[in-house]
Amino acid sequence: MAALGAAILIALQLGAGYWLYSYIVWFFPLVAVALFGSFPSDLGWAVAAAVGQRPVEATPAVVAGAP
């Protein structure tokens, strides 16, 4: 959803008659959420388990030397 919002904002800004680099702050938060939200970290799994959104046993195990 964040990626779609960013794409729509970028398309609207590029279609405008003029464009300033300061417009990046309008879509950058959406791009950041889309990029970092697709790669959950161990902290994200722990917070989700603590809040009750994911069961504790669904948290990934960290294995040393695993790719």
Backbone as a printed PyTorch tensor [residue, N CA C, xyz], in Angstrom:
tensor([[[  0.8290,  -1.1690,   0.0000],
         [  0.0000,   0.0000,   0.0000],
         [  0.8840,   1.2470,   0.0000]],

        [[  1.9590,   1.1940,   0.7660],
         [  2.8660,   2.3440,   0.7970],
         [  3.5550,   2.5260,  -0.5490]],

        [[  3.9220,   1.4300,  -1.1900],
         [  4.5660,   1.5220,  -2.5020],
         [  3.6060,   2.1010,  -3.5360]],

        [[  2.3490,   1.7100,  -3.4700],
         [  1.3520,   2.2550,  -4.3890],
         [  1.1710,   3.7560,  -4.1630]],

        [[  1.1010,   4.1630,  -2.9060],
         [  0.9810,   5.5840,  -2.5910],
         [  2.1820,   6.3790,  -3.0920]],

        [[  3.3740,   5.8160,  -2.9170],
         [  4.5790,   6.4940,  -3.4000],
         [  4.5680,   6.5810,  -4.9170]],

        [[  4.1530,   5.5130,  -5.5830],
         [  4.1110,   5.5240,  -7.0530],
         [  3.1190,   6.5580,  -7.5740]],

        [[  1.9900,   6.6750,  -6.9180],
         [  0.9980,   7.6680,  -7.3400],
         [  1.5350,   9.0810,  -7.1350]],

        [[  2.1540,   9.3300,  -5.9810],
         [  2.7280,  10.6590,  -5.7330],
         [  3.8300,  10.9950,  -6.7330]],

        [[  4.6930,  10.0370,  -7.0260],
         [  5.7720,  10.2750,  -7.9790],
         [  5.1970,  10.5570,  -9.3630]],

        [[  4.1920,   9.7840,  -9.7670],
         [  3.5760,   9.9990, -11.0820],
         [  2.9210,  11.3780, -11.1690]],

        [[  2.2520,  11.7890, -10.1200],
         [  1.6280,  13.1160, -10.1240],
         [  2.6730,  14.2280, -10.1730]],

        [[  3.7580,  14.0430,  -9.4420],
         [  4.7960,  15.0690,  -9.4230],
         [  5.5240,  15.1510, -10.7580]],

        [[  5.7730,  14.0090, -11.3940],
         [  6.4620,  14.0320, -12.6860],
         [  5.5700,  14.5860, -13.7850]],

        [[  4.2640,  14.4160, -13.6300],
         [  3.3380,  14.9410, -14.6170],
         [  3.0570,  16.4260, -14.4720]],

        [[  3.5170,  17.0290, -13.4160],
         [  3.2910,  18.4620, -13.1930],
         [  4.1700,  19.2720, -14.1440]],

        [[  3.8220,  20.5170, -14.3200],
         [  4.5720,  21.3780, -15.2170],
         [  5.9660,  21.6980, -14.7230]],

        [[  6.1920,  21.6550, -13.4340],
         [  7.5080,  21.9010, -12.8690],
         [  7.7160,  20.9280, -11.7210]],

        [[  8.9740,  20.7080, -11.3630],
         [  9.2890,  19.7560, -10.3070],
         [ 10.4990,  20.2720,  -9.5520]],

        [[ 10.4350,  20.2050,  -8.2450],
         [ 11.5470,  20.6160,  -7.3960],
         [ 12.0510,  19.4070,  -6.6080]],

        [[ 13.3360,  19.4010,  -6.3110],
         [ 13.9040,  18.2910,  -5.5440],
         [ 13.3490,  18.2390,  -4.1240]],

        [[ 12.8110,  19.3360,  -3.6510],
         [ 12.2420,  19.3320,  -2.3050],
         [ 10.9600,  18.4950,  -2.2280]],

        [[ 10.4050,  18.1100,  -3.3780],
         [  9.2200,  17.2470,  -3.3700],
         [  9.5410,  15.8170,  -2.9500]],

        [[ 10.8070,  15.4750,  -2.8940],
         [ 11.2090,  14.1250,  -2.4910],
         [ 10.7060,  13.8160,  -1.0830]],

        [[ 10.6410,  14.8250,  -0.2200],
         [ 10.1910,  14.5790,   1.1520],
         [  8.7200,  14.1590,   1.1910]],

        [[  7.9670,  14.3670,   0.1180],
         [  6.5720,  13.9560,   0.0860],
         [  6.4390,  12.4460,  -0.0970]],

        [[  7.3150,  11.8580,  -0.9240],
         [  7.1580,  10.4300,  -1.1910],
         [  8.2150,   9.5600,  -0.5250]],

        [[  9.2860,  10.1410,  -0.0020],
         [ 10.3310,   9.3270,   0.6100],
         [  9.8470,   8.5050,   1.8080]],

        [[  9.0160,   9.0380,   2.7050],
         [  8.5410,   8.1830,   3.8090],
         [  7.7780,   6.9540,   3.3160]],

        [[  6.9970,   7.1020,   2.2730],
         [  6.2710,   5.9500,   1.7300],
         [  7.2200,   4.9400,   1.1000]],

        [[  8.2400,   5.4310,   0.4150],
         [  9.2280,   4.5330,  -0.1770],
         [  9.9890,   3.7920,   0.9230]],

        [[ 10.3590,   4.4920,   1.9890],
         [ 11.0850,   3.8610,   3.0900],
         [ 10.2420,   2.7820,   3.7660]],

        [[  8.9690,   3.0610,   3.9930],
         [  8.0820,   2.0590,   4.6030],
         [  7.9440,   0.8520,   3.6890]],

        [[  7.8140,   1.0880,   2.3910],
         [  7.6740,  -0.0190,   1.4500],
         [  8.9410,  -0.8670,   1.3970]],

        [[ 10.1050,  -0.2290,   1.4350],
         [ 11.3580,  -0.9780,   1.3600],
         [ 11.6620,  -1.7330,   2.6470]],

        [[ 11.5840,  -1.0420,   3.7690],
         [ 11.9580,  -1.6740,   5.0340],
         [ 10.8590,  -2.5650,   5.5880]],

        [[  9.6250,  -2.3340,   5.1890],
         [  8.5280,  -3.1750,   5.6510],
         [  8.5160,  -4.5400,   5.0190]],

        [[  9.1850,  -4.6900,   3.8890],
         [  9.2010,  -5.9830,   3.2230],
         [ 10.3120,  -6.8940,   3.7560]],

        [[ 11.1830,  -6.3720,   4.5940],
         [ 12.2590,  -7.1570,   5.1890],
         [ 12.1790,  -7.0560,   6.7070]],

        [[ 11.3360,  -7.8780,   7.3500],
         [ 11.1850,  -7.7590,   8.8010],
         [ 12.4670,  -8.1680,   9.5350]],

        [[ 12.7820,  -7.4310,  10.5560],
         [ 13.9730,  -7.7160,  11.3460],
         [ 13.5940,  -8.5640,  12.5560]],

        [[ 14.6040,  -8.9820,  13.2890],
         [ 14.3540,  -9.7460,  14.5060],
         [ 13.5990,  -8.8980,  15.5250]],

        [[ 13.8990,  -7.6050,  15.5810],
         [ 13.1910,  -6.7120,  16.4890],
         [ 11.7180,  -6.6160,  16.1000]],

        [[ 11.4490,  -6.5350,  14.8000],
         [ 10.0670,  -6.4960,  14.3340],
         [  9.2960,  -7.7510,  14.6980]],

        [[  9.9410,  -8.9060,  14.5650],
         [  9.2930, -10.1660,  14.9560],
         [  9.0190, -10.1880,  16.4530]],

        [[  9.9750,  -9.6830,  17.2540],
         [  9.8010,  -9.6840,  18.7050],
         [  8.6680,  -8.7500,  19.1210]],

        [[  8.5910,  -7.5780,  18.5020],
         [  7.5170,  -6.6350,  18.8250],
         [  6.1730,  -7.2160,  18.4150]],

        [[  6.1070,  -7.8330,  17.2350],
         [  4.8550,  -8.4280,  16.7750],
         [  4.4210,  -9.5670,  17.6970]],

        [[  5.3620, -10.3440,  18.1880],
         [  5.0250, -11.4260,  19.1100],
         [  4.5610, -10.8690,  20.4480]],

        [[  5.1950,  -9.7720,  20.9060],
         [  4.8180,  -9.1770,  22.1820],
         [  3.4310,  -8.5510,  22.1150]],

        [[  3.0930,  -7.9740,  20.9810],
         [  1.7890,  -7.3340,  20.8140],
         [  0.7030,  -8.3780,  20.5910]],

        [[  1.1020,  -9.5440,  20.1310],
         [  0.1430, -10.6100,  19.9150],
         [ -0.2850, -10.7740,  18.4730]],

        [[  0.4170, -10.1130,  17.5610],
         [  0.0660, -10.2430,  16.1500],
         [  0.6020, -11.5280,  15.5390]],

        [[  1.6630, -12.0540,  16.0850],
         [  2.2510, -13.3030,  15.5930],
         [  2.5270, -14.2070,  16.7860]],

        [[  2.3100, -15.4830,  16.6090],
         [  2.6490, -16.3950,  17.7050],
         [  4.1610, -16.4470,  17.9190]],

        [[  4.5440, -16.7010,  19.1330],
         [  5.9590, -16.7060,  19.4860],
         [  6.7080, -17.7730,  18.7080]],

        [[  6.0930, -18.9340,  18.4640],
         [  6.7940, -20.0030,  17.7680],
         [  7.0120, -19.6850,  16.2910]],

        [[  6.3990, -18.6270,  15.7500],
         [  6.5930, -18.2650,  14.3480],
         [  7.8140, -17.3900,  14.1570]],

        [[  8.4690, -17.0180,  15.2620],
         [  9.6590, -16.1820,  15.1180],
         [ 10.7950, -17.0140,  14.5410]],

        [[ 11.5550, -16.4430,  13.6070],
         [ 12.6310, -17.2110,  12.9720],
         [ 13.7900, -17.4290,  13.9350]],

        [[ 14.4130, -18.5800,  13.8340],
         [ 15.5730, -18.8890,  14.6420],
         [ 16.8150, -18.3830,  13.9140]],

        [[ 17.7170, -17.7710,  14.6630],
         [ 18.9540, -17.2690,  14.0880],
         [ 20.0000, -18.3500,  14.2320]],

        [[ 20.5330, -18.8000,  13.0940],
         [ 21.5360, -19.8560,  13.0870],
         [ 22.8430, -19.2510,  12.6190]],

        [[ 23.8980, -19.4680,  13.3780],
         [ 25.1920, -18.9040,  13.0080],
         [ 25.6800, -19.5380,  11.7090]],

        [[ 26.1060, -18.7100,  10.7980],
         [ 26.6480, -19.1800,   9.5330],
         [ 25.5940, -19.4800,   8.4760]],

        [[ 24.3210, -19.2460,   8.7910],
         [ 23.2570, -19.5060,   7.8080],
         [ 23.1790, -18.3240,   6.8350]],

        [[ 22.8650, -18.5980,   5.5770],
         [ 22.7810, -17.5020,   4.6000],
         [ 21.5650, -16.6360,   4.8080]]])
